[in-house]
Amino acid sequence: MMGLMNYINSDMDSPLYAVAFTTVEKLIEYLNTKNLDILVMPEDTADKISIMKFADIKRIFLTRDHVEKDKNTADCSYLFKYVRAGLISETAISMLGIEKAIQTNRLYRTYAVISPVGRCGKTRFAKAVCASDDVRGGLYIGMEAYSSENACQDREDISSNMFYLVKNRDSEIINYIAENIVVEENIHCIPSPCSYLDMNHICLADISWLIEKLVEWGRYTTMVFDIGAAVLRDISCLEAFDYIVMPVLSDESSQNKREAFYAMLKANELCKLMGRIREIQLPDADFKSSTMIRAVEEVIDD
Protein backbone atom coordinates (compact mmCIF):
# COMPACT_ATOMS: atom_id res chain seq x y z
CA MET A 1 0.00 0.00 0.00
CA MET A 2 2.73 2.48 0.95
CA GLY A 3 4.77 1.47 -2.08
CA LEU A 4 1.83 2.10 -4.41
CA MET A 5 1.19 5.51 -2.82
CA ASN A 6 4.84 6.50 -3.16
CA TYR A 7 4.93 5.27 -6.76
CA ILE A 8 1.92 7.38 -7.75
CA ASN A 9 3.08 10.49 -5.92
CA SER A 10 6.60 10.31 -7.33
CA ASP A 11 5.29 10.36 -10.91
CA MET A 12 5.25 14.11 -11.55
CA ASP A 13 3.53 13.65 -14.93
CA SER A 14 0.58 11.89 -13.31
CA PRO A 15 -2.52 13.90 -12.33
CA LEU A 16 -3.12 11.52 -9.42
CA TYR A 17 -2.30 12.20 -5.78
CA ALA A 18 -2.58 9.20 -3.47
CA VAL A 19 -3.32 8.95 0.25
CA ALA A 20 -2.90 5.67 2.17
CA PHE A 21 -5.22 4.49 4.97
CA THR A 22 -4.31 1.74 7.42
CA THR A 23 -7.90 0.92 8.44
CA VAL A 24 -11.43 1.37 7.14
CA GLU A 25 -12.12 3.51 10.20
CA LYS A 26 -9.34 5.91 9.20
CA LEU A 27 -10.83 6.10 5.72
CA ILE A 28 -14.30 6.90 7.07
CA GLU A 29 -12.86 9.55 9.36
CA TYR A 30 -11.08 11.15 6.39
CA LEU A 31 -14.23 11.16 4.27
CA ASN A 32 -16.15 13.01 6.97
CA THR A 33 -14.30 16.19 6.01
CA LYS A 34 -12.66 15.51 2.62
CA ASN A 35 -13.39 13.84 -0.70
CA LEU A 36 -11.88 11.07 -2.78
CA ASP A 37 -12.38 10.34 -6.46
CA ILE A 38 -11.36 6.69 -6.41
CA LEU A 39 -10.56 3.97 -3.86
CA VAL A 40 -8.03 1.16 -4.34
CA MET A 41 -8.48 -1.67 -1.85
CA PRO A 42 -8.31 -5.44 -1.35
CA GLU A 43 -11.35 -7.31 -2.62
CA ASP A 44 -12.14 -8.65 0.85
CA THR A 45 -12.72 -5.08 2.03
CA ALA A 46 -15.70 -4.72 -0.32
CA ASP A 47 -18.33 -5.69 2.25
CA LYS A 48 -17.13 -3.08 4.73
CA ILE A 49 -16.88 -0.34 2.11
CA SER A 50 -20.23 -1.05 0.44
CA ILE A 51 -22.21 -0.01 3.52
CA MET A 52 -20.73 3.49 3.35
CA LYS A 53 -22.82 6.22 1.73
CA PHE A 54 -20.19 7.26 -0.78
CA ALA A 55 -21.66 5.89 -3.97
CA ASP A 56 -19.98 8.57 -6.09
CA ILE A 57 -16.50 7.18 -5.38
CA LYS A 58 -15.14 4.86 -8.06
CA ARG A 59 -13.36 1.70 -6.87
CA ILE A 60 -10.54 -0.59 -7.88
CA PHE A 61 -10.54 -3.93 -6.07
CA LEU A 62 -7.26 -5.85 -5.89
CA THR A 63 -7.94 -9.59 -6.08
CA ARG A 64 -6.05 -12.70 -5.04
CA ASP A 65 -6.80 -14.34 -8.37
CA HIS A 66 -6.99 -13.21 -11.98
CA VAL A 67 -10.41 -11.77 -12.85
CA GLU A 68 -12.26 -11.82 -16.13
CA LYS A 69 -12.36 -8.35 -17.69
CA ASP A 70 -16.13 -8.49 -18.28
CA LYS A 71 -16.61 -8.17 -14.51
CA ASN A 72 -15.43 -4.57 -14.69
CA THR A 73 -17.86 -1.64 -14.92
CA ALA A 74 -17.48 2.11 -15.41
CA ASP A 75 -17.38 2.65 -11.65
CA CYS A 76 -15.72 -0.54 -10.47
CA SER A 77 -12.65 -2.44 -11.71
CA TYR A 78 -10.96 -5.62 -10.53
CA LEU A 79 -7.20 -6.14 -10.88
CA PHE A 80 -4.93 -8.97 -9.84
CA LYS A 81 -3.07 -7.66 -6.78
CA TYR A 82 0.36 -8.52 -8.25
CA VAL A 83 0.03 -6.49 -11.46
CA ARG A 84 2.57 -3.70 -11.93
CA ALA A 85 1.88 -0.46 -10.08
CA GLY A 86 1.76 1.42 -13.37
CA LEU A 87 -1.27 -0.58 -14.51
CA ILE A 88 -3.15 0.30 -11.33
CA SER A 89 -2.35 3.97 -11.87
CA GLU A 90 -3.34 3.81 -15.56
CA THR A 91 -6.62 2.11 -14.67
CA ALA A 92 -7.45 4.84 -12.16
CA ILE A 93 -6.68 7.58 -14.70
CA SER A 94 -8.85 5.85 -17.31
CA MET A 95 -11.77 5.40 -14.91
CA LEU A 96 -11.62 9.05 -13.88
CA GLY A 97 -11.56 10.21 -17.48
CA ILE A 98 -8.47 12.36 -17.04
CA GLU A 99 -5.21 12.50 -18.91
CA LYS A 100 -1.59 12.69 -17.96
CA ALA A 101 -0.05 16.13 -17.89
CA ILE A 102 0.57 17.62 -21.32
CA GLN A 103 4.14 17.05 -22.38
CA THR A 104 6.15 20.25 -22.18
CA ASN A 105 7.97 19.74 -25.49
CA ARG A 106 4.90 20.59 -27.53
CA LEU A 107 4.61 23.74 -29.60
CA TYR A 108 2.21 25.51 -27.25
CA ARG A 109 3.32 26.32 -23.71
CA THR A 110 1.35 27.71 -20.80
CA TYR A 111 2.79 29.43 -17.75
CA ALA A 112 1.31 30.39 -14.41
CA VAL A 113 3.30 33.12 -12.67
CA ILE A 114 2.15 33.38 -9.07
CA SER A 115 3.69 34.61 -5.84
CA PRO A 116 2.52 35.33 -2.28
CA VAL A 117 5.16 38.06 -2.18
CA GLY A 118 4.43 41.59 -3.39
CA ARG A 119 6.78 43.80 -5.40
CA CYS A 120 8.81 40.83 -6.60
CA GLY A 121 8.75 41.49 -10.36
CA LYS A 122 5.99 38.96 -11.08
CA THR A 123 4.14 40.98 -13.73
CA ARG A 124 7.32 42.17 -15.44
CA PHE A 125 8.52 38.57 -15.62
CA ALA A 126 5.19 37.37 -17.05
CA LYS A 127 5.38 39.98 -19.81
CA ALA A 128 9.03 39.12 -20.46
CA VAL A 129 8.04 35.47 -21.04
CA CYS A 130 5.47 36.65 -23.59
CA ALA A 131 8.04 38.86 -25.30
CA SER A 132 10.50 35.97 -25.53
CA ASP A 133 8.24 33.95 -27.83
CA ASP A 134 9.50 34.47 -31.37
CA VAL A 135 7.38 31.73 -32.96
CA ARG A 136 3.85 33.17 -32.98
CA GLY A 137 4.15 35.48 -30.01
CA GLY A 138 2.85 35.36 -26.46
CA LEU A 139 -0.46 36.31 -24.83
CA TYR A 140 -0.44 37.86 -21.35
CA ILE A 141 -3.57 37.14 -19.29
CA GLY A 142 -3.92 39.18 -16.10
CA MET A 143 -5.49 37.45 -13.11
CA GLU A 144 -4.44 39.82 -10.36
CA ALA A 145 -6.86 41.15 -7.76
CA TYR A 146 -7.44 44.44 -9.55
CA SER A 147 -6.60 46.02 -12.85
CA SER A 148 -5.08 49.47 -12.94
CA GLU A 149 -7.47 52.37 -12.39
CA ASN A 150 -6.96 53.72 -15.90
CA ALA A 151 -7.80 50.37 -17.45
CA CYS A 152 -11.14 50.27 -15.67
CA GLN A 153 -11.99 53.86 -16.59
CA ASP A 154 -10.95 53.72 -20.22
CA ARG A 155 -12.44 50.43 -21.37
CA GLU A 156 -14.79 47.62 -20.47
CA ASP A 157 -13.75 44.90 -18.06
CA ILE A 158 -12.43 42.54 -20.73
CA SER A 159 -11.15 39.90 -18.32
CA SER A 160 -14.44 39.60 -16.41
CA ASN A 161 -16.34 39.34 -19.69
CA MET A 162 -13.93 36.70 -20.95
CA PHE A 163 -14.31 34.55 -17.85
CA TYR A 164 -18.09 34.94 -18.02
CA LEU A 165 -17.90 33.37 -21.48
CA VAL A 166 -15.56 30.69 -20.11
CA LYS A 167 -18.01 29.83 -17.33
CA ASN A 168 -20.77 29.43 -19.90
CA ARG A 169 -18.51 27.48 -22.31
CA ASP A 170 -19.50 29.99 -24.96
CA SER A 171 -18.35 29.13 -28.48
CA GLU A 172 -17.76 32.85 -29.16
CA ILE A 173 -14.93 33.03 -26.61
CA ILE A 174 -12.12 33.24 -29.19
CA ASN A 175 -13.94 35.85 -31.27
CA TYR A 176 -14.32 37.97 -28.16
CA ILE A 177 -10.65 37.61 -27.21
CA ALA A 178 -9.47 38.37 -30.75
CA GLU A 179 -11.57 41.54 -30.88
CA ASN A 180 -10.50 42.81 -27.46
CA ILE A 181 -6.77 42.13 -27.27
CA VAL A 182 -4.97 45.13 -25.76
CA VAL A 183 -1.45 45.89 -26.99
CA GLU A 184 0.80 47.38 -24.31
CA GLU A 185 4.44 47.97 -25.25
CA ASN A 186 4.11 45.39 -28.04
CA ILE A 187 2.74 42.77 -25.63
CA HIS A 188 -0.69 41.33 -26.44
CA CYS A 189 -2.70 41.41 -23.22
CA ILE A 190 -5.97 40.60 -21.53
CA PRO A 191 -5.77 43.05 -18.59
CA SER A 192 -6.57 41.92 -15.05
CA PRO A 193 -10.22 42.36 -14.00
CA CYS A 194 -11.48 45.48 -12.27
CA SER A 195 -12.55 43.31 -9.32
CA TYR A 196 -11.17 40.09 -7.87
CA LEU A 197 -14.69 38.76 -7.16
CA ASP A 198 -15.06 37.28 -10.65
CA MET A 199 -11.80 35.38 -10.23
CA ASN A 200 -13.08 33.72 -7.03
CA HIS A 201 -15.41 31.54 -9.07
CA ILE A 202 -12.81 30.20 -11.49
CA CYS A 203 -12.01 26.49 -11.15
CA LEU A 204 -9.55 24.05 -12.70
CA ALA A 205 -12.07 22.96 -15.35
CA ASP A 206 -12.53 26.60 -16.43
CA ILE A 207 -8.81 27.25 -16.85
CA SER A 208 -8.32 23.95 -18.68
CA TRP A 209 -11.17 24.75 -21.08
CA LEU A 210 -9.80 28.25 -21.79
CA ILE A 211 -6.32 26.87 -22.50
CA GLU A 212 -7.81 24.22 -24.78
CA LYS A 213 -9.64 26.88 -26.80
CA LEU A 214 -6.55 29.10 -27.02
CA VAL A 215 -4.48 26.16 -28.30
CA GLU A 216 -7.17 25.27 -30.86
CA TRP A 217 -7.10 28.89 -32.03
CA GLY A 218 -3.35 28.63 -32.59
CA ARG A 219 -2.71 32.39 -32.65
CA TYR A 220 -0.20 32.33 -29.76
CA THR A 221 2.37 29.70 -28.90
CA THR A 222 2.98 31.06 -25.38
CA MET A 223 0.21 31.90 -22.91
CA VAL A 224 1.19 33.44 -19.58
CA PHE A 225 -1.30 33.84 -16.72
CA ASP A 226 -0.26 36.49 -14.18
CA ILE A 227 -2.06 35.24 -11.05
CA GLY A 228 -2.57 37.01 -7.75
CA ALA A 229 -1.96 34.45 -4.99
CA ALA A 230 -5.07 35.47 -3.04
CA VAL A 231 -7.33 35.62 -6.12
CA LEU A 232 -8.01 31.94 -6.77
CA ARG A 233 -10.39 30.21 -4.40
CA ASP A 234 -9.54 26.95 -6.20
CA ILE A 235 -5.74 26.87 -6.05
CA SER A 236 -5.78 23.54 -7.90
CA CYS A 237 -6.20 25.69 -11.05
CA LEU A 238 -2.40 25.69 -11.15
CA GLU A 239 -2.50 22.05 -12.26
CA ALA A 240 -3.69 23.19 -15.70
CA PHE A 241 -0.35 24.79 -16.63
CA ASP A 242 2.79 23.35 -18.17
CA TYR A 243 5.00 25.56 -15.97
CA ILE A 244 4.45 27.23 -12.61
CA VAL A 245 6.92 29.99 -11.73
CA MET A 246 6.99 31.66 -8.31
CA PRO A 247 9.11 34.81 -7.85
CA VAL A 248 10.43 35.05 -4.28
CA LEU A 249 12.40 37.49 -2.15
CA SER A 250 14.99 36.68 0.51
CA ASP A 251 13.85 38.95 3.37
CA GLU A 252 12.29 37.34 6.44
CA SER A 253 8.75 38.63 5.84
CA SER A 254 8.75 37.35 2.26
CA GLN A 255 10.07 33.97 3.34
CA ASN A 256 7.31 33.69 5.93
CA LYS A 257 4.73 34.35 3.22
CA ARG A 258 6.40 31.73 1.04
CA GLU A 259 6.18 29.13 3.83
CA ALA A 260 2.53 30.02 4.47
CA PHE A 261 1.77 29.54 0.78
CA TYR A 262 3.34 26.07 0.77
CA ALA A 263 1.50 25.19 4.00
CA MET A 264 -1.76 26.13 2.29
CA LEU A 265 -0.95 23.87 -0.68
CA LYS A 266 -0.08 21.03 1.67
CA ALA A 267 -3.32 21.49 3.63
CA ASN A 268 -5.21 21.18 0.33
CA GLU A 269 -3.29 17.97 -0.51
CA LEU A 270 -1.50 19.58 -3.42
CA CYS A 271 1.92 18.26 -2.48
CA LYS A 272 2.61 17.07 -6.01
CA LEU A 273 1.84 20.56 -7.27
CA MET A 274 4.42 21.93 -4.84
CA GLY A 275 7.07 19.85 -6.56
CA ARG A 276 6.34 21.52 -9.91
CA ILE A 277 6.83 25.09 -8.71
CA ARG A 278 9.99 26.77 -9.94
CA GLU A 279 11.17 29.48 -7.55
CA ILE A 280 13.16 32.39 -8.92
CA GLN A 281 14.59 35.66 -7.63
CA LEU A 282 14.10 38.34 -10.24
CA PRO A 283 16.11 41.47 -11.01
CA ASP A 284 14.51 44.85 -10.34
CA ALA A 285 14.42 45.64 -14.03
CA ASP A 286 12.07 46.38 -16.91
CA PHE A 287 10.61 43.36 -18.70
CA LYS A 288 12.55 44.32 -21.85
CA SER A 289 15.91 44.58 -20.07
CA SER A 290 18.74 42.13 -20.72
CA THR A 291 18.79 41.00 -17.08
CA MET A 292 15.09 40.09 -17.15
CA ILE A 293 15.53 38.33 -20.49
CA ARG A 294 18.30 36.21 -18.93
CA ALA A 295 15.98 35.31 -16.06
CA VAL A 296 13.37 34.16 -18.56
CA GLU A 297 15.93 32.13 -20.52
CA GLU A 298 17.02 30.42 -17.32
CA VAL A 299 13.48 29.21 -16.63
CA ILE A 300 12.70 28.22 -20.22
CA ASP A 301 15.99 26.36 -20.65
CA ASP A 302 15.29 24.34 -17.51
C-alpha positions as CSV (number, residue, x, y, z in Angstrom):
1,M,0.0,0.0,0.0
2,M,2.7,2.5,1.0
3,G,4.8,1.5,-2.1
4,L,1.8,2.1,-4.4
5,M,1.2,5.5,-2.8
6,N,4.8,6.5,-3.2
7,Y,4.9,5.3,-6.8
8,I,1.9,7.4,-7.8
9,N,3.1,10.5,-5.9
10,S,6.6,10.3,-7.3
11,D,5.3,10.4,-10.9
12,M,5.3,14.1,-11.6
13,D,3.5,13.6,-14.9
14,S,0.6,11.9,-13.3
15,P,-2.5,13.9,-12.3
16,L,-3.1,11.5,-9.4
17,Y,-2.3,12.2,-5.8
18,A,-2.6,9.2,-3.5
19,V,-3.3,8.9,0.3
20,A,-2.9,5.7,2.2
21,F,-5.2,4.5,5.0
22,T,-4.3,1.7,7.4
23,T,-7.9,0.9,8.4
24,V,-11.4,1.4,7.1
25,E,-12.1,3.5,10.2
26,K,-9.3,5.9,9.2
27,L,-10.8,6.1,5.7
28,I,-14.3,6.9,7.1
29,E,-12.9,9.6,9.4
30,Y,-11.1,11.1,6.4
31,L,-14.2,11.2,4.3
32,N,-16.2,13.0,7.0
33,T,-14.3,16.2,6.0
34,K,-12.7,15.5,2.6
35,N,-13.4,13.8,-0.7
36,L,-11.9,11.1,-2.8
37,D,-12.4,10.3,-6.5
38,I,-11.4,6.7,-6.4
39,L,-10.6,4.0,-3.9
40,V,-8.0,1.2,-4.3
41,M,-8.5,-1.7,-1.9
42,P,-8.3,-5.4,-1.3
43,E,-11.4,-7.3,-2.6
44,D,-12.1,-8.7,0.8
45,T,-12.7,-5.1,2.0
46,A,-15.7,-4.7,-0.3
47,D,-18.3,-5.7,2.2
48,K,-17.1,-3.1,4.7
49,I,-16.9,-0.3,2.1
50,S,-20.2,-1.1,0.4
51,I,-22.2,0.0,3.5
52,M,-20.7,3.5,3.3
53,K,-22.8,6.2,1.7
54,F,-20.2,7.3,-0.8
55,A,-21.7,5.9,-4.0
56,D,-20.0,8.6,-6.1
57,I,-16.5,7.2,-5.4
58,K,-15.1,4.9,-8.1
59,R,-13.4,1.7,-6.9
60,I,-10.5,-0.6,-7.9
61,F,-10.5,-3.9,-6.1
62,L,-7.3,-5.8,-5.9
63,T,-7.9,-9.6,-6.1
64,R,-6.0,-12.7,-5.0
65,D,-6.8,-14.3,-8.4
66,H,-7.0,-13.2,-12.0
67,V,-10.4,-11.8,-12.8
68,E,-12.3,-11.8,-16.1
69,K,-12.4,-8.4,-17.7
70,D,-16.1,-8.5,-18.3
71,K,-16.6,-8.2,-14.5
72,N,-15.4,-4.6,-14.7
73,T,-17.9,-1.6,-14.9
74,A,-17.5,2.1,-15.4
75,D,-17.4,2.7,-11.6
76,C,-15.7,-0.5,-10.5
77,S,-12.7,-2.4,-11.7
78,Y,-11.0,-5.6,-10.5
79,L,-7.2,-6.1,-10.9
80,F,-4.9,-9.0,-9.8
81,K,-3.1,-7.7,-6.8
82,Y,0.4,-8.5,-8.2
83,V,0.0,-6.5,-11.5
84,R,2.6,-3.7,-11.9
85,A,1.9,-0.5,-10.1
86,G,1.8,1.4,-13.4
87,L,-1.3,-0.6,-14.5
88,I,-3.2,0.3,-11.3
89,S,-2.3,4.0,-11.9
90,E,-3.3,3.8,-15.6
91,T,-6.6,2.1,-14.7
92,A,-7.5,4.8,-12.2
93,I,-6.7,7.6,-14.7
94,S,-8.8,5.9,-17.3
95,M,-11.8,5.4,-14.9
96,L,-11.6,9.0,-13.9
97,G,-11.6,10.2,-17.5
98,I,-8.5,12.4,-17.0
99,E,-5.2,12.5,-18.9
100,K,-1.6,12.7,-18.0
101,A,0.0,16.1,-17.9
102,I,0.6,17.6,-21.3
103,Q,4.1,17.0,-22.4
104,T,6.1,20.2,-22.2
105,N,8.0,19.7,-25.5
106,R,4.9,20.6,-27.5
107,L,4.6,23.7,-29.6
108,Y,2.2,25.5,-27.3
109,R,3.3,26.3,-23.7
110,T,1.4,27.7,-20.8
111,Y,2.8,29.4,-17.8
112,A,1.3,30.4,-14.4
113,V,3.3,33.1,-12.7
114,I,2.2,33.4,-9.1
115,S,3.7,34.6,-5.8
116,P,2.5,35.3,-2.3
117,V,5.2,38.1,-2.2
118,G,4.4,41.6,-3.4
119,R,6.8,43.8,-5.4
120,C,8.8,40.8,-6.6
121,G,8.7,41.5,-10.4
122,K,6.0,39.0,-11.1
123,T,4.1,41.0,-13.7
124,R,7.3,42.2,-15.4
125,F,8.5,38.6,-15.6
126,A,5.2,37.4,-17.0
127,K,5.4,40.0,-19.8
128,A,9.0,39.1,-20.5
129,V,8.0,35.5,-21.0
130,C,5.5,36.6,-23.6
131,A,8.0,38.9,-25.3
132,S,10.5,36.0,-25.5
133,D,8.2,33.9,-27.8
134,D,9.5,34.5,-31.4
135,V,7.4,31.7,-33.0
136,R,3.9,33.2,-33.0
137,G,4.1,35.5,-30.0
138,G,2.8,35.4,-26.5
139,L,-0.5,36.3,-24.8
140,Y,-0.4,37.9,-21.4
141,I,-3.6,37.1,-19.3
142,G,-3.9,39.2,-16.1
143,M,-5.5,37.4,-13.1
144,E,-4.4,39.8,-10.4
145,A,-6.9,41.1,-7.8
146,Y,-7.4,44.4,-9.6
147,S,-6.6,46.0,-12.9
148,S,-5.1,49.5,-12.9
149,E,-7.5,52.4,-12.4
150,N,-7.0,53.7,-15.9
151,A,-7.8,50.4,-17.5
152,C,-11.1,50.3,-15.7
153,Q,-12.0,53.9,-16.6
154,D,-10.9,53.7,-20.2
155,R,-12.4,50.4,-21.4
156,E,-14.8,47.6,-20.5
157,D,-13.8,44.9,-18.1
158,I,-12.4,42.5,-20.7
159,S,-11.1,39.9,-18.3
160,S,-14.4,39.6,-16.4
161,N,-16.3,39.3,-19.7
162,M,-13.9,36.7,-20.9
163,F,-14.3,34.5,-17.8
164,Y,-18.1,34.9,-18.0
165,L,-17.9,33.4,-21.5
166,V,-15.6,30.7,-20.1
167,K,-18.0,29.8,-17.3
168,N,-20.8,29.4,-19.9
169,R,-18.5,27.5,-22.3
170,D,-19.5,30.0,-25.0
171,S,-18.3,29.1,-28.5
172,E,-17.8,32.8,-29.2
173,I,-14.9,33.0,-26.6
174,I,-12.1,33.2,-29.2
175,N,-13.9,35.8,-31.3
176,Y,-14.3,38.0,-28.2
177,I,-10.7,37.6,-27.2
178,A,-9.5,38.4,-30.7
179,E,-11.6,41.5,-30.9
180,N,-10.5,42.8,-27.5
181,I,-6.8,42.1,-27.3
182,V,-5.0,45.1,-25.8
183,V,-1.4,45.9,-27.0
184,E,0.8,47.4,-24.3
185,E,4.4,48.0,-25.2
186,N,4.1,45.4,-28.0
187,I,2.7,42.8,-25.6
188,H,-0.7,41.3,-26.4
189,C,-2.7,41.4,-23.2
190,I,-6.0,40.6,-21.5
191,P,-5.8,43.1,-18.6
192,S,-6.6,41.9,-15.0
193,P,-10.2,42.4,-14.0
194,C,-11.5,45.5,-12.3
195,S,-12.6,43.3,-9.3
196,Y,-11.2,40.1,-7.9
197,L,-14.7,38.8,-7.2
198,D,-15.1,37.3,-10.6
199,M,-11.8,35.4,-10.2
200,N,-13.1,33.7,-7.0
201,H,-15.4,31.5,-9.1
202,I,-12.8,30.2,-11.5
203,C,-12.0,26.5,-11.1
204,L,-9.6,24.0,-12.7
205,A,-12.1,23.0,-15.4
206,D,-12.5,26.6,-16.4
207,I,-8.8,27.3,-16.9
208,S,-8.3,24.0,-18.7
209,W,-11.2,24.8,-21.1
210,L,-9.8,28.2,-21.8
211,I,-6.3,26.9,-22.5
212,E,-7.8,24.2,-24.8
213,K,-9.6,26.9,-26.8
214,L,-6.5,29.1,-27.0
215,V,-4.5,26.2,-28.3
216,E,-7.2,25.3,-30.9
217,W,-7.1,28.9,-32.0
218,G,-3.4,28.6,-32.6
219,R,-2.7,32.4,-32.7
220,Y,-0.2,32.3,-29.8
221,T,2.4,29.7,-28.9
222,T,3.0,31.1,-25.4
223,M,0.2,31.9,-22.9
224,V,1.2,33.4,-19.6
225,F,-1.3,33.8,-16.7
226,D,-0.3,36.5,-14.2
227,I,-2.1,35.2,-11.1
228,G,-2.6,37.0,-7.7
229,A,-2.0,34.4,-5.0
230,A,-5.1,35.5,-3.0
231,V,-7.3,35.6,-6.1
232,L,-8.0,31.9,-6.8
233,R,-10.4,30.2,-4.4
234,D,-9.5,26.9,-6.2
235,I,-5.7,26.9,-6.0
236,S,-5.8,23.5,-7.9
237,C,-6.2,25.7,-11.0
238,L,-2.4,25.7,-11.1
239,E,-2.5,22.0,-12.3
240,A,-3.7,23.2,-15.7
241,F,-0.4,24.8,-16.6
242,D,2.8,23.4,-18.2
243,Y,5.0,25.6,-16.0
244,I,4.5,27.2,-12.6
245,V,6.9,30.0,-11.7
246,M,7.0,31.7,-8.3
247,P,9.1,34.8,-7.9
248,V,10.4,35.1,-4.3
249,L,12.4,37.5,-2.1
250,S,15.0,36.7,0.5
251,D,13.9,38.9,3.4
252,E,12.3,37.3,6.4
253,S,8.8,38.6,5.8
254,S,8.7,37.3,2.3
255,Q,10.1,34.0,3.3
256,N,7.3,33.7,5.9
257,K,4.7,34.3,3.2
258,R,6.4,31.7,1.0
259,E,6.2,29.1,3.8
260,A,2.5,30.0,4.5
261,F,1.8,29.5,0.8
262,Y,3.3,26.1,0.8
263,A,1.5,25.2,4.0
264,M,-1.8,26.1,2.3
265,L,-1.0,23.9,-0.7
266,K,-0.1,21.0,1.7
267,A,-3.3,21.5,3.6
268,N,-5.2,21.2,0.3
269,E,-3.3,18.0,-0.5
270,L,-1.5,19.6,-3.4
271,C,1.9,18.3,-2.5
272,K,2.6,17.1,-6.0
273,L,1.8,20.6,-7.3
274,M,4.4,21.9,-4.8
275,G,7.1,19.9,-6.6
276,R,6.3,21.5,-9.9
277,I,6.8,25.1,-8.7
278,R,10.0,26.8,-9.9
279,E,11.2,29.5,-7.5
280,I,13.2,32.4,-8.9
281,Q,14.6,35.7,-7.6
282,L,14.1,38.3,-10.2
283,P,16.1,41.5,-11.0
284,D,14.5,44.8,-10.3
285,A,14.4,45.6,-14.0
286,D,12.1,46.4,-16.9
287,F,10.6,43.4,-18.7
288,K,12.6,44.3,-21.9
289,S,15.9,44.6,-20.1
290,S,18.7,42.1,-20.7
291,T,18.8,41.0,-17.1
292,M,15.1,40.1,-17.1
293,I,15.5,38.3,-20.5
294,R,18.3,36.2,-18.9
295,A,16.0,35.3,-16.1
296,V,13.4,34.2,-18.6
297,E,15.9,32.1,-20.5
298,E,17.0,30.4,-17.3
299,V,13.5,29.2,-16.6
300,I,12.7,28.2,-20.2
301,D,16.0,26.4,-20.7
302,D,15.3,24.3,-17.5
